[in-house]
Amino acid sequence: MSNVTNNKDINERLTFVRDEIAKILEAEKEDSFFAEAAKLAKLQFETLDKLNDGSFYNLNADEMQANNDALYSWKSESSYENSFVNPAKAVEQYGDKGQAIAFLADKLVFGNTHIFNGKIERFVISLELFLEIYSLYKNGAAVEEWNKAIKEHQTQIIDLIAKDAIFKQYDPENHKLCCPNLILRNRKAIQIQEPVITIFYML
């Protein structure tokens, strides 16, 4: 798949999740996890738009700090106890699905990193998981179905990270296509072992 085709696919997925999250904002109660998560996603979209059009870099230091504080408010010292990234809070409100809620909340906050690092597909995948969990919630699915969706998401993310790592390693712009250690001696090549990719990622 070409970069142009891939970018078109990501943009279409991004548009879809943006539209679906706007619907959740209208449908859910203010104090529910899904309403709060939709608000966070809306702020993330607004930040992404500012990064794309360059207006983010016109913000002064106080405005940038306010934006950052809002993006990470769930993990601030003053808010953590009553936020859904706190497993105790999530379990209190959502019972056996609380751990999944806390995991999802943490993934959504981590989406901020994807936005600023330009990893838009990873950001989209996290929002797609959020929408899938929301659908399961509305349909009264058992916690096992929630956990299955999360497991599939983890696999998708790991595969994406591995693919990105391989492409980056062999990107000519990174000067890694040529192997300086591949030395010809007496017309015989010393074979270079395939690289081993170790991935550290918060799932």
N, C-alpha and C positions, 0 to 999 in steps of 0.2 A: 504494500500500500504506500502510495506516495505521501510526502509531507502535506501537500495541498489537500489531498483527499482526507487524510487523517485529521488535519486541522478543521476541515469542514464538518466532519463527524463530531469532533469535540464541541465545536460551536453550536451545532444542532442540539446536542445533549445538554449543553449549558443553558441554552434557551428554554429547553423543555423543563429542566429542573427549576429554573427561575420562575416560570409560569405556574408550576405546581406548588411551589413554596408560597407564592402570592395567594393561592387559594387557601392554603392552610392558615395563613395570617387572618383571613376573613372568617374561617370556620371554627377555629379553636378558642377555648377560654384563655384569658390572659395568664392565668397561673399554671397552665399545663406545660409539661415539658415541650410538647410539640409546638405550642405557640411561642415559647421562649426561644426554641431552636430556630424556628422560622424567622424570628426577629434577628437572631445572630446571622443567619444566612443572608438576610436582606442587607445587613450592614457589610457583610463580606462582599456581596455583589457591588454595592456602592463603592467600596474601597477598590475592588478590581477595576471598575469603570474609571475611577480616578487615576489608577496606575496606567491604564491603557491610553487615556487621552492626555496624560501628563500633568493634569491639574493637581494630583497628589503632591507633586514636588513644589508646587506653589504655596502649599500650606506653611504657616509659620511653625515654630517649634512647639508652641502651646497647642495648636490645632492638631499637629501630628501626635502629640502625647495624648490628647483627648481621644483621638481616633483609636490609638493603640490601647488605651485603658478600656474603651468600650468593647473592643474585639476580645480582650482577655479578661473581661470583668468576672466571668464565672470562676476564674482561678485566683482572683485577688484575695488577699488575706481577709478582707472585710466581708466578702461575699461567699467564700468557699463553703462554709457550713450549711448555707441555705441554697446552694446551687446543685444542679443535677450531676455535676462531675463528682460530687461527694456521694459515694455509694450508699452511705447511711441514709441520706436524704432521698435518694432515688428508690431505695428499697422501702422506705417508710411510705412513699406515695404509690409505688407501682408493684409492691410485693415481689413475687418470684421473678418478675421481669425487670426489677430494679437494677440488677447488675448489668444487664444488656443496655439499659437506659444510660447508666453511668459510663459504660464503654463508648456508646454512641456520642454522648455529650463530649467526652474527651477527644474523640475523633473529629468532631465538628470544630472544636477549638483549634486542633492541630491543623485544620484546613487553612488557618491564617498563614501558617508557614508556607503551605503550598502556593498561596496567592502571591506572597512576596518573593518566592523563589521561582515563579513562573511555571510551576508544576500544575498546570490547569487540569490535566486529565485526572490527576490524583484528587484534586479538589472536587471534580465532578463525580468521581466514583464514591467519595464519602457522602455527597449529597444524594446520590442514587440509593445508597444504603439507607440513608435517613428516610427517603420516600418509601422504600420497600418496607421498612419497619413500621412506618406510619400506616401503610395499607394493611399490614398484619394486625396492627393494633385496632384499627377500625373494624376489621372483620373478626375480631375476637380470637385470633389464632393462639395456639398454645405456645408456651415458652420454648418448646423444642423447635418450633418453626422459626422463631426469632434467632435462636442459636445457629440453626442451619444457615440462615441468611448471612449472619455474621461470619461464619466459617467460610462461606463462598466468597465473601468480600475480602477476607484475609488472603485467600488464594489468589484472587484477582490482583490485589495490590502487590503481592510478592512477585507474581509473574511480570507485572509492569515494571517493577524496580529492576528485576533481572534483565529485562529487555533494554531498559534505559542504560544500564551499566555496560551491557555488551556494545550497544551502539556508540556510547561515549568512548569506550576503550578503542574502538576501531574507526573513530571519526578522524579523517585526515586533518581536520582543523586542529585536533588535539595532538597531532604528530604521533599517533599511536598505530597508524596503519603499517608503518615500516618498523621492522624489529631490528634494532641495532645489534642484538645478540645473535642474529642469524648470520653466521660467518661461513663463507665458502672456503674450504681448505681442500686442495687437490681435487677440485671440482665435485666435492661431496659436501652436502649441506648438513650442518648440525641441526637436528630436529628440535624445535622449541615445543615444550609441553604446553597443552592447552591451559589457558589461565583459569584459576579457581576463583570464583567470585563469592566473597563472603558478604552477607547482607545483614546489617543491623538496622532494625526498623521497629518503631513502636506500633504494634498491631492494635 
